[in-house]
């Protein structure tokens, strides 16, 4: 992974000092609430319903065991002993004291971490595929580009006060596991005539106005990545709307101009800067890639290793299930990536205790070269586990509550913190997640349903990604009461689509039954091996509508 | 073209003192507002001395002001992009860029483009509602003068110019991005 040198350390420690001074001035009344707001946001600090919330950046989700242990310690010393994985692969502390935040940032800086630009109208943490570097369908490892983007966007002097927040995702594989089509900029690594480059998408996003991004460039040469991003963000900074925060995202500008005209403006701007100093040098590319080389894998015979694993699985059904759902094929023979589930029933999705963070660190050290990744679906990945160690890892993960074999199933939900924590929420989301987990706790049934993304947001800002859930649940306020709208057919994959609203909303108590009726219809009408989302796309919304809203006869 | 409606555009203040090249100095420029009164201005009625004119006024009168070149500057509102001045920027002794609200970051791009694309070498002044904690970014984008209209003392403000000694990107203050300065070759 990327390691800081003295220059990076200087930048981050000067930021800590700057924020310490800003916080002191705010507490002394020298800095107004209004002026402090963007400053604290650009350090990830929100004032929430019950307490401040601090969002720590985990660049493209990657972190090492020392960082995990530090996060655990911070959650113990400054918070209530737990933390929360977010859909931008970041981590949130829900209960820090405002006065403690500079000290927390100093502790983070010691392990090369920060909270820079995890909020505010600036370029946010760049996200990526949690299986970067190990996936079999990978064209090139996205992480070196993510790190170059991190450095380019960190304290970018021109782009710290954009019309609205700005999110970039990079995907390096055939399958899109980084949801790039619902980002302000989506970068897809492509190969053309043996050269690595990028297809560039712009104007995707969720929130109140969900939009699937448009491709504005089919092939951008590798060395031009940063200058092209600079051109896009510069056009947006000049032309994006600032009169209405709900119309200020780049997606609105791209819609207003049309993707073609937007692309033409970007190209014109880019022509002026493409040969400038932002062009990546061969040395810079080599240097960035040098941080993401393969670890010291053992040379294993894949036939032997697979056979041994199959034998272990055949003796233990629970292990076999976990293997099927929670592990991922690795490009290196005899290895797998493992997803640790943070979604056992009754725990808010993405929440982990200080002990669990330390357990991930221990497991990473013992089984996966000391590194882990946070995923956009709020789980954790150990990317490089030898197949012969999977059983031992599974047993340890079970002990720490990470081995719920539900990855990719209905109960592996993306869920925002909702009305329990967030001051924007219209409705709670965590209790809805729990009610669904309790209702659908039969693992055989869940496996029979197969891959199914259910995403829950507590308001239309869509932090729980309900627009791109196969089933999306949106909390709404109806005359002061919490109701839930159901949407179907969304996807954030390479065939991205936005979910459609089923019909009138339901009370919280009704939601599990409604989901049950939707699933019943799917089971009734699916073709063999057809996933829920595919059945939906084949038969459309209407049959589901009829099933759910049918009058009891 | 999505263009925000310009309802009652707030006018920048023109404080008596400002920061110029890292020191507190007296403001020697008058600011002509861009309100209704601007329509009646002519080269003949224009006040004497150093003036910052709204872009539209300068465009209208520039032909008649050739003998006053050293004392006529221009101020750009936040929706007036650097290309509206273009190469003509080089003829000006001063360009001011208005920040009607500190959250309106268009002026950062304007500053950089004036310096980097159009070769403007004169005084580049931030005016309006920017705040102390934006000074290091403004300075990186080429601003060397800060007509601050907030509550804090200019001496205090000077400290914020030195928040960072190192940066990742190329900008006006730093001709090369850090990846070209790490000694990788």
Boltz contact constraints between the chains, C-beta under 6 A:
constraints:
  - contact:
      token1: [A, 7]
      token2: [B, 166]
      max_distance: 6.0
  - contact:
      token1: [A, 10]
      token2: [B, 166]
      max_distance: 6.0
  - contact:
      token1: [A, 11]
      token2: [B, 166]
      max_distance: 6.0
  - contact:
      token1: [A, 14]
      token2: [B, 164]
      max_distance: 6.0
  - contact:
      token1: [A, 18]
      token2: [B, 163]
      max_distance: 6.0
  - contact:
      token1: [A, 35]
      token2: [B, 131]
      max_distance: 6.0
  - contact:
      token1: [A, 39]
      token2: [B, 133]
      max_distance: 6.0
  - contact:
      token1: [A, 151]
      token2: [B, 168]
      max_distance: 6.0
  - contact:
      token1: [A, 154]
      token2: [B, 168]
      max_distance: 6.0
  - contact:
      token1: [A, 156]
      token2: [B, 169]
      max_distance: 6.0
  - contact:
      token1: [A, 157]
      token2: [B, 137]
      max_distance: 6.0
  - contact:
      token1: [A, 157]
      token2: [B, 140]
      max_distance: 6.0
  - contact:
      token1: [A, 157]
      token2: [B, 141]
      max_distance: 6.0
  - contact:
      token1: [A, 157]
      token2: [B, 171]
      max_distance: 6.0
  - contact:
      token1: [A, 158]
      token2: [B, 108]
      max_distance: 6.0
  - contact:
      token1: [A, 158]
      token2: [B, 109]
      max_distance: 6.0
  - contact:
      token1: [A, 158]
      token2: [B, 112]
      max_distance: 6.0
  - contact:
      token1: [A, 158]
      token2: [B, 141]
      max_distance: 6.0
  - contact:
      token1: [A, 160]
      token2: [B, 137]
      max_distance: 6.0
  - contact:
      token1: [A, 161]
      token2: [B, 103]
      max_distance: 6.0
  - contact:
      token1: [A, 161]
      token2: [B, 105]
      max_distance: 6.0
  - contact:
      token1: [A, 234]
      token2: [B, 109]
      max_distance: 6.0
  - contact:
      token1: [A, 237]
      token2: [B, 109]
      max_distance: 6.0
  - contact:
      token1: [A, 238]
      token2: [B, 81]
      max_distance: 6.0
  - contact:
      token1: [A, 238]
      token2: [B, 106]
      max_distance: 6.0
  - contact:
      token1: [A, 238]
      token2: [B, 109]
      max_distance: 6.0
  - contact:
      token1: [A, 241]
      token2: [B, 2]
      max_distance: 6.0
  - contact:
      token1: [A, 242]
      token2: [B, 4]
      max_distance: 6.0
  - contact:
      token1: [A, 242]
      token2: [B, 104]
      max_distance: 6.0
  - contact:
      token1: [A, 243]
      token2: [B, 4]
      max_distance: 6.0
  - contact:
      token1: [A, 256]
      token2: [B, 2]
      max_distance: 6.0
  - contact:
      token1: [A, 277]
      token2: [B, 170]
      max_distance: 6.0
  - contact:
      token1: [A, 277]
      token2: [B, 176]
      max_distance: 6.0
  - contact:
      token1: [A, 277]
      token2: [B, 177]
      max_distance: 6.0
  - contact:
      token1: [A, 283]
      token2: [B, 184]
      max_distance: 6.0
  - contact:
      token1: [A, 283]
      token2: [B, 185]
      max_distance: 6.0
  - contact:
      token1: [A, 284]
      token2: [B, 179]
      max_distance: 6.0
  - contact:
      token1: [A, 287]
      token2: [B, 184]
      max_distance: 6.0
